[in-house]
Each structure stands twice: as C-alpha cells, then as structure tokens.
C-alpha cells in the first residue's frame, strides 16, 4: 500500500495549490449560505409566533417540500429545526457541485491531459493520484465543517446547542465524502472526464428526484436516496447518528473500490468499455456541426431526459399546492368558490415562477457545458487537427456556440412542457395556455443571455470562464431564498433571474426583455471575435 502511494504528498500539495482559488470561492459561498440562512431564520422567529407559524406552514406545503425537503412532524418548531429542514438538501446539492468536479479533475482529468503520465514516469505510485485527491477532499471538508460549526455557534439559533451544531456540521462533511467518493469511483470506471461527470451528475439528480418523490408521498422510503440519509439524521431533534454512520460507511466502501480499480488498471484506461466506432467515419461527419452532434449527442440526450423527468415530477406536486387554500377553514368562510379558485391559481403560478429559475439554471448549465467544450477541446489539442484543415476559427467557434444555445433552448423547452402539462393533469382547474407562453417568453431570452455571457468569457477571457458559475449560482440562490430570508425585492436584479422574477403571474417587463436580447447578441459577437484572436491552446 505504501509503495502504491509513494509521493502522494507531493501531488497533494500541487493539487491544493492548483485548486486554491476554486475551493476558496466555494467555501465563501457555502459559509455565506449557512451564516445568512441561520441569521435570517433566527430574525424571522424572533419576530413573533405568528411569523414563525407562517414560515412553517409555507415550508410544509408540497411544493416547498419538493424543493427543500420534508419538514419533520413536530408539535412545536424552533429556528434550529426549520433551519435543518430548509438547508440540509440544498447545502448537500451545492457541496456536491463543488467536490464532484474537483475529484474528477484531480484524477481522470490529469490522466486525460497527459499530466499524470509524465508524473507517473517518475517515482510516483499507482494510487498516489487518487490518494492525493482523497486527502484534499478530507482537508477541504474538514475546513468547511469547522467554519460551519463556528458560524452556527456564533448565530446561536433558538433550539440549538453545541452538540446539534457539531452534528449538523459533521453531517455536511460526510455528505462531501459520499458524493466525492461517488465521483472518484466514476473517474476510475470511465476513461474520460465527460462520461465521469455525466454519470456523477446523473446519480446526484436521481438521488434528488427519489428524495423529492418520497418526501411528498412516502417518507418512509426516503432511505432509498443518499440525500435522504442526511434528512433522516433529523438534526436538532432526534440527532440520529446511525444515518450519518451509514453514509460514512458507504463513502469508505466507494473510495476503497476506486482505489482498488486504480491500482489494477492501466493508465488512461477505464473499466467501462467504450463502444468501438466505425473503421471509417461517415461522410456527413465532415462538417464541424455534425462532428459536434456526434460527440455531444449523449450529453444532450441525457439533459433532455433529465429535464423531462424533473419537469414531470415537479409538475405532479402542483395539485397539492393548488388545494392549500381549499383545506383552510378560515379561507373557506371568508371567500366564495370563485375567489378560492382564483387565489389557488395565483399560488400555483407563484410556485411555477419559483420553479422557473431552476429550469433556467438547468438549461443554462447544459448549454454552457457545450460552449465551454471549445476551451476544453482546444486545451487538449483536439482542435489542432481541425485548425489545420479548411474550417476557419469563426466557423469552429460559431458551431460550438450555436450548438450550446440550441442545447439550452431545447432542454428548457422539454422541462417547461413537462412541468406545465403534467401540472395541468393534476390541477382541478388547469392553467390556460397563455401562462405557458409567458414562461417561454421570459425564460428563453434569459437562457440565451446567460449562455451568451459564458460564450463571451470563453472567447475573451477563457482563464476566467469558471467565474460564470459563481455569477449564475449567486443569482439563483438569491432568487430562491429572497422571500424566505426577507431580502429586498430587487436583490436578484444583478442576473436575469431577478428580471423574470414575477413571471408567470405577470408578463416579463419589456425593458428587461430588450436588455436580455441585445446583451445576448453583443456577447455572442464578442465571444466570436475573442476566439479569433486567441492563440491555440490558450
């Protein structure tokens, strides 16, 4: 074992230095979410019993349970219980989006770039890379857990104690171990970062969807989801350490399996065999768009299927949202049937507006992944051969960018159609089609403007392109938590999420619509012009 891990410490120091900015940005985001969430909820509960009851009532609605997780059934609630009910699922998703690409980059990414081959030519063990990645995960997660604990102890929420804060922080650290180990395993099973990332995100998405369905209908089955294990820990109530022990045990087994595979496989190879291609490429692959379709069709199909499934699941909970007012005796006494139905429809539309930001984020992620492939393929030298042929740099960049825009629009369309029509099948009073038109009229320009920003960064400042995810993530977080944390009405207007915040209750503001369209065109042109002036493999 020691022989296989020799000089893992040198790789660890190199990884820590290389990933310092990436991890620091994520740590700042995560700590801000924990501290601001605890502080805002504590302030809301301190405002009086009526305010706290309204918060609990809102969070127990089916639509909110689908988003954030089911609230534990308690006679009385305090800040700590509500904090755990709101933050556990959301924080695990955010942390997974940090550690999964980090683990894949430190293992399979280094093999794919040829860096690990040069390193392994020296006195470096076969499993040194995966050991260094695991140690970095341990160090980063430990720092994160300590900062979580300090932040929660400083806020001192009502109903909490140091043991509860410690267990919550420990649970989030173990969540990092679990999803980091999943990414490590897929990095060893596959032979490229693209497939490893896709499979990792598929597991994360499946875990979220299973948790979503079971939290609403069959909470006893939430154990089927890895995310559900942390919900079952019931932080600040039962403090079930056995649920955390299960997650830790699975993490160790997954990491051990990844290490065994790394020790026995060839460098650059994977356990999952790729399908053998044709001996001679088809004639239609001569164009850049056709080649992109051939290489990205699996990713595109995965995003489409995921959007349809996610839209269908989220749409299925709208029936429960629309019936909230009908089950309230006070509203039934005050309002007549027509008024109740109108109020129900307004509530459903408000939930659609909240879901819209998530579908925009999914579509943007799909499109920007394709657009960012231009930088990735250029860095790996894939485009050197193409540059030597007839296609110009403008043709190549436009092909990547347009494919990214189309991917984003199609993923958005598939998700919104599934959401709207599935929702109408469960609503007692289906929504008119005009509201679907409002959703599209607002979200398509938002998706295009977001992707165009990513395109501009790839063309003008490719080394800074990772800042795009920070910008989009910050906008989505502010938009989702704006109402819950009592943020200012226009707090989210620094991104398109804030510009479409009132849709579909209202039409998108024409001024913002013009801003999105014009900015998308300008940014798209800047992205093309910037790539034309880049050196190869920048």
C-alpha positions in Angstrom: 0.0 0.0 0.0 2.8 2.4 0.9 4.6 1.6 -2.3 1.5 2.4 -4.3 1.0 5.7 -2.6 4.6 6.9 -2.7 4.9 10.7 -3.2 1.2 11.2 -2.8 2.1 14.1 -0.5 3.8 15.9 -3.4 0.7 15.5 -5.6 -1.5 16.7 -2.7 0.5 19.9 -2.3 0.3 20.5 -6.1 -3.5 19.9 -6.1 -4.1 22.2 -3.1 -2.1 25.0 -4.9 -3.8 24.5 -8.2 -7.4 24.3 -6.8 -6.9 27.0 -4.1 -9.0 29.7 -5.8 -11.7 27.3 -6.9 -12.1 25.9 -3.4 -11.9 29.3 -1.7 -14.7 30.6 -3.8 -16.9 27.6 -3.0 -16.1 27.9 0.7 -17.1 31.5 0.8 -20.4 30.8 -0.9 -21.2 27.9 1.4 -20.3 29.7 4.6 -22.3 32.7 3.5 -25.3 30.4 2.8 -25.1 28.8 6.3 -24.5 32.0 8.2 -27.1 34.1 6.3 -29.7 31.3 6.4 -29.3 30.8 10.2 -29.3 34.6 10.8 -32.3 35.3 8.7 -34.4 32.5 10.1 -33.4 33.5 13.7 -34.6 37.0 13.0 -37.8 35.8 11.5 -38.6 33.6 14.5 -37.7 36.4 16.9 -40.4 38.5 15.2 -43.1 36.6 17.0 -45.1 33.3 16.9 -47.3 34.4 14.0 -44.4 34.9 11.7 -42.8 31.6 12.6 -46.1 29.7 12.1 -46.4 31.2 8.6 -42.9 30.1 7.7 -43.5 26.6 8.9 -46.9 26.5 7.1 -45.2 27.6 3.9 -42.4 25.1 4.2 -44.7 22.2 4.8 -46.6 22.9 1.5 -46.0 20.1 -1.1 -44.2 22.5 -3.5 -41.7 23.7 -0.9 -41.2 20.1 0.4 -40.3 19.1 -3.1 -37.8 21.9 -3.3 -36.1 21.8 0.1 -37.2 18.5 1.8 -39.9 17.5 4.1 -40.2 19.3 7.5 -40.2 16.9 10.5 -43.6 16.4 12.1 -43.4 18.3 15.4 -45.8 19.9 17.8 -43.7 23.0 18.1 -41.0 24.3 15.9 -37.9 26.5 16.6 -35.3 28.1 14.4 -32.9 25.2 14.5 -35.5 22.6 13.4 -36.7 24.8 10.5 -33.1 25.6 9.5 -32.2 22.0 9.2 -35.4 21.3 7.3 -34.6 24.0 4.8 -30.9 23.8 4.4 -29.9 20.1 4.5 -30.9 19.2 1.0 -29.9 22.5 -0.6 -26.5 22.5 1.0 -25.8 18.9 0.0 -26.6 19.8 -3.6 -24.3 22.8 -3.5 -21.5 20.9 -1.9 -21.8 18.1 -4.4 -21.4 20.6 -7.2 -18.1 21.6 -5.6 -16.5 18.3 -4.7 -17.6 16.1 -7.7 -15.8 18.1 -10.4 -12.9 18.6 -8.1 -12.4 14.9 -7.6 -12.8 14.1 -11.3 -10.4 16.9 -12.3 -7.7 15.7 -9.8 -7.8 12.1 -11.1 -9.3 11.4 -14.5 -8.7 15.0 -15.7 -5.0 14.7 -15.0 -4.9 11.4 -16.9 -6.8 12.9 -19.9 -4.5 15.9 -20.1 -1.4 13.7 -20.1 -0.1 15.3 -16.9 -0.3 12.1 -14.8 1.5 10.1 -17.4 4.5 12.4 -17.0 4.3 12.4 -13.2 4.0 8.6 -13.1 7.1 8.3 -15.2 8.9 9.5 -12.0 8.9 7.8 -8.6 5.2 8.1 -8.0 2.9 5.2 -7.0 -0.1 3.9 -9.0 -2.7 5.1 -6.5 -0.9 8.3 -5.5 -3.2 10.5 -7.5 -6.4 9.1 -6.0 -4.9 9.2 -2.5 -3.9 12.8 -3.0 -7.4 13.6 -4.3 -9.0 11.9 -1.3 -6.7 13.7 1.2 -7.6 17.0 -0.4 -11.3 16.2 -0.1 -10.7 15.4 3.6 -8.8 18.6 4.2 -11.3 20.9 2.4 -14.3 19.2 4.0 -12.7 19.5 7.5 -12.1 23.2 7.0 -15.7 23.6 5.7 -17.1 21.7 8.7 -15.1 23.8 11.2 -16.3 27.0 9.6 -19.9 25.7 9.6 -19.7 24.9 13.3 -18.2 28.3 14.2 -20.9 30.1 12.1 -23.8 28.2 13.7 -22.4 28.7 17.2 -22.0 32.4 16.6 -25.6 32.8 15.4 -26.8 30.6 18.3 -30.2 29.8 16.8 -33.2 29.2 19.1 -33.5 25.5 19.9 -29.9 24.6 19.2 -26.9 23.6 21.3 -23.2 22.9 20.5 -23.9 19.2 20.0 -26.6 19.9 17.4 -24.3 22.4 15.6 -21.5 19.8 15.7 -23.7 17.0 14.3 -25.0 19.2 11.5 -21.5 20.3 10.5 -20.3 16.7 10.7 -23.2 15.5 8.5 -22.3 18.1 5.8 -18.7 16.9 6.0 -19.8 13.3 5.5 -22.0 14.4 2.6 -18.9 15.7 0.9 -17.2 12.4 1.5 -20.1 10.5 0.0 -20.5 12.4 -3.2 -16.8 12.9 -3.6 -16.3 9.2 -3.4 -19.0 8.7 -6.0 -17.2 11.0 -8.4 -13.9 9.2 -7.6 -15.4 5.8 -8.4 -16.8 7.0 -11.8 -13.4 8.6 -12.6 -11.9 5.2 -12.3 -14.7 3.3 -14.1 -14.7 5.6 -17.2 -11.8 6.7 -19.4 -12.7 10.4 -19.9 -13.9 13.3 -17.8 -17.0 13.8 -19.9 -18.5 10.4 -19.1 -17.4 10.5 -15.5 -19.0 13.9 -14.9 -22.2 12.9 -16.7 -22.6 9.7 -14.6 -21.8 11.5 -11.4 -24.4 14.2 -12.0 -26.9 11.5 -13.0 -26.5 9.9 -9.6 -26.9 13.2 -7.9 -30.0 14.0 -9.9 -31.5 10.6 -9.3 -30.8 10.9 -5.6 -32.6 14.3 -5.6 -35.6 13.1 -7.5 -36.0 10.0 -5.4 -35.9 12.2 -2.3 -38.4 14.6 -3.9 -41.0 11.9 -4.6 -40.6 10.1 -1.3 -40.6 13.2 0.8 -44.0 14.1 -0.6 -45.8 10.8 -0.7 -43.9 8.1 1.2 -41.4 9.5 3.7 -40.5 6.0 5.0 -39.0 5.4 1.6 -36.7 8.4 1.7 -34.0 6.0 2.9 -33.7 4.9 -0.8 -32.0 8.2 -1.6 -28.5 9.0 -0.4 -29.6 12.6 0.2 -32.5 11.2 2.3 -30.0 9.6 4.7 -29.0 13.1 5.9 -32.6 14.1 6.2 -33.2 11.1 8.4 -30.5 12.3 10.7 -33.1 14.8 12.0 -30.6 17.4 13.1 -31.6 19.3 16.3 -34.4 16.8 17.1 -33.5 13.1 17.2 -29.9 13.7 16.1 -29.8 10.2 14.5 -26.1 9.4 14.2 -26.8 6.0 12.6 -27.9 7.7 9.4 -24.6 9.5 9.2 -22.8 6.3 10.0 -24.5 4.6 7.0 -23.4 7.4 4.7 -19.8 7.3 6.1 -19.6 3.5 5.6 -20.8 3.8 2.0 -18.3 6.6 1.4 -15.4 4.4 2.7 -16.5 1.4 0.5 -16.8 3.6 -2.6 -13.4 5.2 -2.0 -11.8 1.8 -1.3 -13.3 0.4 -4.6 -12.0 3.3 -6.6 -8.5 2.8 -5.1 -8.5 -0.9 -5.9 -9.5 -0.2 -9.5 -6.8 2.5 -9.8 -4.2 0.0 -8.5 -5.0 -2.6 -11.1 -6.0 -0.8 -14.3 -3.8 0.7 -17.0 -3.1 4.4 -17.2 -5.7 6.1 -19.3 -8.0 3.1 -19.3 -11.4 2.6 -17.7 -13.4 -0.4 -16.5 -16.5 0.6 -18.6 -15.6 -0.3 -22.1 -16.5 2.2 -24.8 -18.3 1.1 -27.9 -16.0 0.5 -30.8 -16.6 3.1 -33.5 -16.6 2.5 -37.3 -13.4 1.8 -39.1 -14.2 4.7 -41.5 -16.1 7.8 -40.4 -19.3 8.6 -42.3 -19.2 11.3 -44.9 -21.7 13.5 -43.0 -19.2 14.0 -40.2 -17.0 16.2 -42.4 -18.7 19.4 -41.1 -18.0 20.9 -37.6 -21.7 20.9 -36.6 -22.0 17.3 -37.5 -18.9 16.3 -35.6 -20.2 18.2 -32.5 -23.5 16.5 -32.7 -21.7 13.1 -32.9 -19.6 13.8 -29.8 -22.1 15.6 -27.7 -25.3 13.8 -28.5 -25.1 11.6 -25.4 -24.8 14.6 -23.1 -27.6 16.3 -25.0 -29.9 13.3 -24.7 -29.1 12.9 -21.0 -30.0 16.6 -20.3 -33.3 16.3 -22.3 -34.3 13.1 -20.5 -33.4 14.6 -17.1 -35.4 17.8 -17.9 -38.5 15.9 -18.9 -38.3 13.7 -15.8 -37.6 16.6 -13.5 -40.4 18.6 -15.1 -42.9 15.8 -14.7 -42.0 15.2 -11.1 -42.2 18.9 -10.2 -45.5 19.3 -12.1 -47.0 16.4 -10.2 -46.8 18.3 -6.9 -48.7 21.3 -8.2 -52.1 19.7 -7.4 -51.2 19.8 -3.7 -50.1 23.4 -4.0 -53.4 24.4 -5.5 -55.5 22.8 -2.8 -53.8 24.5 0.2 -56.4 27.3 0.4 -59.4 24.9 0.0 -58.3 23.0 3.1 -58.1 26.1 5.2 -61.5 26.6 7.1 -60.9 30.3 7.6 -60.4 31.0 3.9 -63.5 28.8 3.1 -65.6 31.0 5.4 -64.3 34.3 4.1 -64.0 33.6 0.3 -66.5 32.2 -2.1 -65.6 29.3 -4.5 -64.6 31.6 -7.4 -62.3 33.6 -5.1 -60.7 30.5 -3.7 -60.1 29.1 -7.2 -58.6 32.4 -8.3 -56.4 32.5 -5.2 -55.4 28.9 -5.8 -54.4 29.7 -9.4 -52.2 32.7 -8.2 -50.5 30.4 -5.7 -49.8 27.8 -8.4 -48.4 30.5 -10.7 -46.2 31.7 -7.9 -44.7 28.2 -7.5 -44.2 28.0 -11.2 -42.3 31.2 -11.0 -40.1 29.7 -8.3 -39.5 26.6 -10.4 -38.8 28.6 -13.5 -35.4 29.8 -12.1 -34.4 26.2 -11.6 -35.3 25.2 -15.1 -33.5 28.2 -16.5 -30.4 27.1 -14.5 -30.6 23.6 -15.8 -30.9 24.8 -19.4 -28.0 27.2 -19.0 -25.8 24.6 -17.5 -26.5 22.2 -20.4 -25.8 25.0 -23.0 -22.7 26.4 -21.3 -21.2 22.9 -20.9 -21.3 22.6 -24.7 -19.9 26.1 -25.2 -17.1 25.6 -22.7 -16.1 22.4 -24.7 -14.4 24.8 -27.1 -11.9 25.8 -24.4 -11.6 22.2 -23.2 -11.0 20.6 -26.6 -8.6 23.4 -27.6 -6.5 22.8 -24.4 -6.3 19.1 -25.0 -5.2 19.6 -28.6 -8.3 18.1 -30.2 -8.8 21.2 -32.4 -5.2 21.4 -33.7 -6.0 18.9 -36.5 -9.2 20.8 -37.4 -7.4 24.1 -37.4 -5.0 22.6 -40.0 -7.9 21.9 -42.3 -10.3 24.2 -44.1 -12.7 25.3 -41.3 -11.9 28.8 -40.1 -11.8 29.9 -36.4 -15.1 31.7 -36.9 -16.7 28.5 -38.2 -15.4 26.4 -35.3 -16.4 28.9 -32.6 -19.9 29.6 -34.1 -20.5 25.9 -34.4 -19.8 25.3 -30.7 -21.6 28.4 -29.5 -24.8 27.8 -31.6 -24.9 24.1 -30.5 -24.7 25.4 -26.9 -27.5 27.8 -27.4 -29.7 25.2 -29.1 -29.0 22.7 -26.4 -30.0 25.2 -23.7 -33.2 26.1 -25.5 -34.2 22.5 -26.1 -33.5 21.4 -22.6 -35.6 24.4 -21.3 -38.4 23.6 -23.6 -38.6 20.0 -22.7 -38.6 20.8 -19.0 -41.2 23.5 -19.1 -43.5 21.5 -21.3 -43.3 18.5 -19.0 -43.8 20.8 -16.0 -46.8 22.6 -17.4 -48.8 19.7 -18.9 -48.1 17.4 -16.0 -49.2 20.1 -13.7 -52.4 20.6 -15.6 -53.3 16.9 -15.3 -53.3 17.1 -11.5 -54.9 20.5 -11.1 -58.6 20.7 -10.6 -58.7 23.9 -12.7 -56.0 23.6 -15.4 -54.0 26.7 -16.3 -54.7 28.5 -19.6 -52.0 28.2 -22.3 -51.2 31.9 -22.1 -49.2 31.2 -18.9 -47.1 28.7 -20.8 -46.5 31.4 -23.3 -45.4 33.8 -20.6 -43.0 31.1 -19.2 -41.3 30.7 -22.6 -41.3 34.5 -23.5 -39.4 35.2 -20.3 -37.1 32.1 -19.9 -35.8 31.7 -23.5 -34.2 35.2 -23.6 -32.9 34.6 -20.1 -31.3 31.3 -21.1 -29.8 32.8 -24.2 -28.4 35.8 -22.4 -26.8 33.6 -19.7 -25.2 31.3 -22.3 -24.0 34.3 -24.3 -22.2 35.6 -21.2 -20.4 32.2 -21.0 -19.6 32.4 -24.7 -18.1 35.9 -24.2 -15.9 34.7 -21.3 -14.7 31.7 -23.3 -13.8 33.9 -26.2 -12.3 36.9 -24.4 -11.0 35.6 -21.0 -11.0 31.8 -21.1 -9.0 31.6 -17.9 -11.8 33.4 -16.1 -14.6 31.4 -17.5 -15.2 29.5 -14.2 -16.4 32.8 -12.7 -19.6 32.3 -14.8 -20.7 29.5 -12.4 -20.2 31.8 -9.5 -22.3 34.5 -11.1 -25.2 32.2 -12.1 -25.1 30.4 -8.8 -25.3 33.6 -6.7 -28.2 34.8 -8.8 -30.1 31.6 -8.4 -29.5 31.4 -4.6 -30.6 35.0 -4.1 -33.8 34.4 -6.2 -34.8 31.2 -4.4 -34.2 32.5 -0.9 -35.2 36.1 -1.4 -38.7 35.7 0.1 -37.7 33.2 2.8 -34.8 35.4 4.1 -36.7 38.6 3.6 -34.2 40.0 1.1 -35.0 43.3 -0.8 -37.4 43.0 -3.7 -34.8 43.8 -6.3 -31.9 41.9 -4.7 -31.7 39.5 -7.6 -31.6 42.0 -10.4 -27.9 41.6 -10.9 -28.7 38.5 -13.0 -31.6 37.6 -15.4 -33.1 35.5 -12.6 -34.3 38.8 -11.0 -35.6 40.2 -14.3 -38.0 37.3 -14.7 -39.0 37.0 -11.0 -42.6 38.0 -11.5 -43.3 35.5 -14.3 -45.8 33.9 -15.0 -48.0 35.9 -12.6 -47.2 38.9 -14.8 -45.6 39.2 -18.3 -41.9 39.9 -18.4 -41.1 43.6 -18.3 -40.4 44.8 -21.9 -37.4 46.8 -20.8 -35.7 43.7 -19.4 -36.7 41.7 -22.4 -34.9 44.1 -24.7 -31.9 44.1 -22.4 -31.6 40.3 -22.5 -31.9 40.1 -26.3 -29.5 43.0 -27.0 -27.0 41.8 -24.5 -27.1 38.2 -25.9 -26.4 39.5 -29.4 -23.5 41.7 -28.2 -21.9 39.0 -26.0 -22.2 36.4 -28.8 -20.4 38.6 -31.2 -17.7 39.4 -28.6 -17.2 35.7 -28.0 -16.6 35.0 -31.7 -14.3 38.0 -32.1 -12.3 37.0 -28.9 -11.7 33.4 -30.1 -10.5 34.6 -33.5 -7.7 36.5 -31.7 -6.7 33.7 -29.3 -3.6 31.6 -29.7 -4.1 27.9 -29.9 -4.3 26.0 -26.6 -4.6 29.2 -24.5 
